[in-house]
Each structure stands twice: as structure tokens, then as C-alpha cells.
Amino acid sequence: MKTRSRLLLAAAGLALAAGPAMAETVIIGMFGNPTPMQAARAEKKFEAATGWDIEWRVFGAGTEVIAAMASGDVQLSELGSSPLAIAASQGVDLQAFMIAHGLGTAESLIAKQDSGIAKLEDVKGKRIAVPIGSTAHYSLMGALAHAGIAETEVTIINLPADQIAAAWDSGQVDAAFVWEPVQNQILQTGTFIIGADQTAQWGYPTFDAWVVNRSFAEANADKLVAFAKVIDEANKEYLADPAAWTPDSEKVKTIAEITGAAPDQVPAILKGFTFIPLADQLSETWMGGAAATMKNTAEFLVKAGRIDAAADDYSGFVTTSIAEAAK
């Protein structure tokens, strides 16, 4: 009897020892924006909620995310609404399951102070840097269309976001449509022209969504709900008292440390995003209307010559079940 007891105890001990080592490693893509979820990331709340060993991979543009998800290298990631429409139109196996944030003034057109650009109409004949295929690119094309400026009347320079500041400093560009924290960096010697909040009002809305491979979602439904809850709780904490997120607050210092943003810039960056509680994301404005937004975006990209064709229906690239369960 004693021998059997010892064997059972030994087996239990081995199981406990093996438990953490057997946790599934999941590669999660993101853009590294200074947002509330970054504080949760630093505090390992995602690992605690899901049981995953997480490798966070920072991407410079949506096109990189599409390639990583199409190859199967990444199963779960942030992805902008414009590249999301591109990926869906190309048949990449993914679904949007929640909104990370609306982009607002967190993506904007900034002009160099000596560029001669004081308003949108002044960009004719100028060099504009933007990551091609990104939400910023979509907003730029929407702004040009609104102003009646043909794409051939400007020089669009395709640069990853992390290379735009260097091109700016070396005089290779006159303006850039880009996101944080690069936007804040070039604003030191630039002028704000328009933000994505304005282009949204003109009919070109943009947001970052969380997307997931379908088969991975089916196998990890409960863990994705837990993942969504962590983001929702982080966003709600910020929304409850934005004024408390000052440069010397622990949350802002944590976000700055993990993203590389300057603490004194983080509060203004946070204000540029629109954070939406999960309970509100199910409305037609956000997830409830995401398929229609994707179709409208794709149709615009077809007219602009960026993709060959739009799909008839994008509803298969959106799921609200995770948000419903996590709200």
C-alpha cells in the first residue's frame, strides 16, 4: 500500500512539475501602440488569464501581419481595418473578433514646417510618406479623394512607420500620414493637417481590430474570451478616469517603458485613440457593422487600384461570439 501511495505521489509531483513547461506557446502580433493593454501586457495579465506562454511580436504595418497570418506563423494579431479588408479580399483565413481601438487623431497627416503645406489642398506636388496598405494609407487616399486631388498629383513614398522619422529628418519627405509614437516624434518639427477622425467623417472610417485564425479560434474559444476580457478591463480602467493617467502615474510609466514612448507623450497619445467597451462594440458602429465597413473599404481600394476585386460578402470574416461572451 505504501509503495502504491509513493507511486501516486511521485506521479502527481511529475504532473505538477510538467504543467508550466507544457503551456502552449502562442505568438501574438501587435503594433506596439502606447495603449492601456500594454500595461496589462507588462503585468503578465494575458498569460495569467489564458495559460499561454506568449511571444509578443511587433509589426510595422498591416501588410506584415497579413503575410505572417497567411503563412501560419501568427494565429492572433492586431490588424488595421484597411489591411483587414485587403486580407479578407485575398481570402486569408482570419476573423475579426473585437475592436482594439478607433484611430481618431492617433493617425494623422503631419507636414514639415518648411514644406509649404498649411492645409490639405497644399499637398499637390509634395512627397508624402506612408506605409502602403495600412489604415494610414487608406485615410490618406480618402483625404485626397475628398479634396479632389489625384494620387498622381502627389508622390507617395512607401515606408514602414519606424523608418519615417529618419526620412523626415533627412529631408526625403514633405509630409507623412502615420501613427503613434512616430506621429508625436515628427510633430516636434511639423504641423498637424488632418487626423483619421476627420477622414472618418468624410466616409473613410478606420480602426485597429483583433483578428484570429478560424481553426485556432475554434480550438481556443474560452481562452480568446479571457484574452478579450483582459483588454476590455484595461480599456475600462483608462476610461474610468483618463485624467489620472499622467506622465508620473505608474500605468503611464509602465506603458512608456514597454513601448519605448516618452512618458510625457503617452497621455496625449492615449487621448488620440477611441477605446470602446466590449458591450458597446456590438453596435452597428463597430463590430455589428464591421462586415459592411470592410466591404466599403475594399470597394474603395478596388477603385484606387490597390486590390483587384472586392468580395460580395465579408460577414464570414467577422465573429461577434467572443465579444458577446466577454462583455
MOSULLIN-V861315 format. One line per field, one symbol per residue. phi: phi as a letter, one per 40 degrees, with the letter a starting at -180 (. if undefined). burial: + if it has 24 or more other ideal C-beta (glycine too) atoms within 12 Angstrom, else -. A space follows every 10 residues. Layout:
phi = ???
burial = ???
//
This chain:
phi = .ccccccccc ccccccccdc ccdccbcbca cgccbdcccc cccgcccccb gccbbcbcbc accccdcccc cgcbbaacac cccccccccc gccabcbacc accfccbacb bccbcgbbad cccdgbbbca ccgccccccc cccccccgbc cccbbcbcbc dcbccccccc gcbbaababc ccdcccccbb bcbabccccc cchbcbabbc bacdcccccb dccccccccc cccccccccc adccccdccc ccccccccbg ccdccddccd cccbcbddcc cccccbccbc cccccccccc ccccgcbcab ccabccbbbb ccccccc
burial = ---------- ---------- -----+++++ ++++++++++ ++--+++-++ -+-+-+++++ ++++++++++ ---+++++++ ++++++++++ -+++++++++ ++++++++++ ++--+-+--+ -+++-+++++ ++++++++++ ++++--+-+- +--+-+++++ +++++-++-- --++++++++ +++++++--+ ++++++++++ -+-+++++++ ++++-++--+ +-++++++++ +++++++++- -+--+---+- ++++++-++- +-+-++++++ ++++++++-- ++---++-++ ++++++++-+ +--+-++--+ +--+--++++ +++-+++
//
